[in-house]
């Protein structure tokens, strides 16, 4: 029986056989997966397909990102990585190795300030899985954007297993004053562990994040030196056998709105549009920081580290502006100046510009990434939850063991990535499943992609083709018959210019809908959690800050590097 047969909607034994096959994959991959000292998951917020020089085939990208490009050139580009169309759902997948619709985290919008929506405490996070299932001693640290709930301290990063955390809880904050304002309140949001850090106000965020991750990496390196130099032979042997590792989740704030740079960078002077030029400055500043973090990692552990990098969704384009839809006007909130060309659509949409994520893996070690695999691609279908599963395997977690206790959707792709095999571990990816799979839902299967119901949410013109962060769209969306699903061959037509006739391809439509229905009927499916502000959350009740309001502050987890 082939994998295609197993994954076919009409195979009567498909579910059981697929489970057996996946367990076999997981067990085999886990046994062969290396154990680098430091595992970094690096998320660039709202990065567009053409915002950098990372993706081949983009005509004249206007933002120079030499450090990121250098990592991708020395690593493996992941050409078929899929995200969710907005922030919180993708981050849920990255933090649980589960599709977000398992936990009601597939919100059409992102988690709003003051919402009680959060990762369920019954669903383990990566740090919690590392603590329980790793065959070693994994320290987990996070820097940057959480956006997975904060109503209770038990929902925050330190409440969900991270030993160290510096960052913010909401979907966005001002890069300087660390506040976010919505119609019902304005509040401060910047944290060091479980402590509100008001001293961060007034300074640009990126250097603050950089100081945080440098401290974590350097402390970890010191702990390794202490273990190697321990006088007690038994203690040294025990620590070495535990194989100390660091899992570092870098959830960069850049390049999410507001469009704010530390200053206009001369490397962006060639861009005539002011807002795109500031956007470019934000990205080159981030690129410089990426170059420095690689040096910090190398100083700490030599070549024994891995970086898994991706965007959390596509770019937010300038689909509307203040003062009318004019090219150089300031983007109308929440629009931005991202560039997804030649892909169709924007963040908040199910078109490829919203859900085809820029991604790569990198390590300087030829043991981890062989020379023959450098500057190549892995074309297997992937979802953000696979990044989580791959990180878990790199941290010594047996995914088969985890799967006996909690539902895991992610697959460890590491062996496939570094071996360069032509066979994909997936033949379909559910991009979004909501409204019982009948609206704002999509699935990629084989060469095809089916979108059911509306392909956009909350934006009027984000379904066209935009160029270089300018407004209006360079090419508007073509007419579509209301009520019909969208069907594309995204292998032959990656820019989604040509809809397939749903009547002529009726069997394909049924196949895609059957896949969506099967997830809904799987028994591990939940409609989105309630996502509205709670009156008790309002900042004026908490000294002007957005902070947990449902319980008292617990003691966060701590790790003793000594």
C-alpha positions, 0 to 999 in steps of 0.5 A: 500500500502506498502513501498516496493510497493511505492518504486518499479520502476513500481508503477505508483503513486510511486513518489506522494505517496512516497512524501506524506509518507516521509512528514508524516515521517518527520513531525512525527519524527520532533515532537518527536525528542529531542533538545540537547543543543549541536549537533556535527557532527564529520567527520573522513577523509578517515577512513577505515573499519578496521582502528579502533576497531569501526566495529565488525567482523574485525579481529585484527584491529591494531590501538587502539582507545579506546575513539572512541570505548567507544563512539560507545559501549555506543551509537548505531552503524549505520551498513548500512551508505553509503557515496560517494566514495570521499570527496567533494560529501559526504560533500555536502550531509552532508551540504545540506541534499541533494544527491550531484547529485542534485547540480552537486557536485558528482565529480568523483574527488574531488574539485581541488585547484583553481576550481570554483566548489562549493555548489550553493548559491541557495542551503541552507546549514545546518547553513542557515536552522538552522537560517531560520527554527529552533524553537530556537537560533542555533549557527553554528560553524565549525572546519577543512576541508571545501572542498566545494568551495571557489572561492568567499567569499560567497562560504566559511564557513562564507559565507554559514552561519557558525558563527565561522570557523577555518580550510582549504578550500582545500581537503588536506594541510600539517599538519605542514606548511598548504600548498598544492602543485599541478602541477600548484601552491603551496599555503598556506591555513589556516583560522580563520573565513574569515581571512587567518591565517599565524600564524598557520604555523609550528605547527601541526594542531590537537592542533590548531583545538582542541583550536578552538572547545574548545573556541567555546564550552566554549563561548557557555556554558558562554552564557547559564550561562548568560541567566540563570543568567540574571537580566531582567526576560523578557530577561531570559524567552525569551532566555530560550524559544528560547532554545539556541543550538550549532551546531558544525561541526567537519571535522577532517583532520585526517587521510587524506594524507599526512601521518604526525603525531605529532610524532611516538606514542609508542602505534603503535610500534607493527606495523612493516611497517613505513607508517602504523605506522605513520598512526596509530599514527595519529589516536591515537592522534585523538582518544585522542582528541576525549576523550578530546572533550567529557570532554569539552562537558560534562563540558559545558552542562552535558549530554545534547549533541549528537555526530553523527560520520562517515567517509566521505568515505572508506580508501585510500589503498596503491594501488601504491608505489614509486619504484614499488608496494612493501610492505613497500615503500612509498605510491604513491600519492594519495595512503595511508595506510588505511585498509578496510578489509574485504571489497573490494576496496578503496576510489575512488571506488564504492565498499563497501570499498569506500562507506560503511562508519563507523558511530555511534551516541552517547550521555551520556543522557539516555533520548536521548539514552535509556539504552536498546539501548546502545551498539546495532546497527541500520541496516537501510539503510542510506546515509550521507544526512540522517545525515544532516536531523537528525542533522536539526531535533535535532536542531528544524528544521521542515523538512516538512517546509523545503521541501516546499521551497527546495528539501530535500533527507535526512530523520530524522532517530533519532526515528528509531535509538533510538527505535531499530525498524526493519523497514528501512526508506529506501529500496534503496540508490543512491550511485552515479549518474553521466554521466546520470547514465550510468557510475561510478554510483551505487545504493543499493536496498534491498539486492542488489547493482548495479554498472554501468560502471567503478567501479573505478576512477583514480586508477588502482588496488584499486578494490581488497582486501588489508590488514593492509595498505600493498601493493600490494593487498592481493587478486586481483580483479577477471576478469569481462566481459567488458561492463557488470554492476556489481551486488552483493548481499551485504547482503549475500556477503558483501565483494563483492567476488561473482558477480551475473549473470546479465543475470540470474538477468536481472530483478534486473539489470533493477530495479536498472537502473530504479532507477538511471534513475528516479533520472536523469529524476527527474528534480532535477539533474545536471551533475558535475560542471566544476572542473578545476583551474582558472588562477586567483586563482593561489597562486603567485597572492595572496601572496602565498595563495589559497584564494577567488579571484572572489570578495571582502571580505564581512562581515561574519555573527556574533552572539552576545552570550550576 
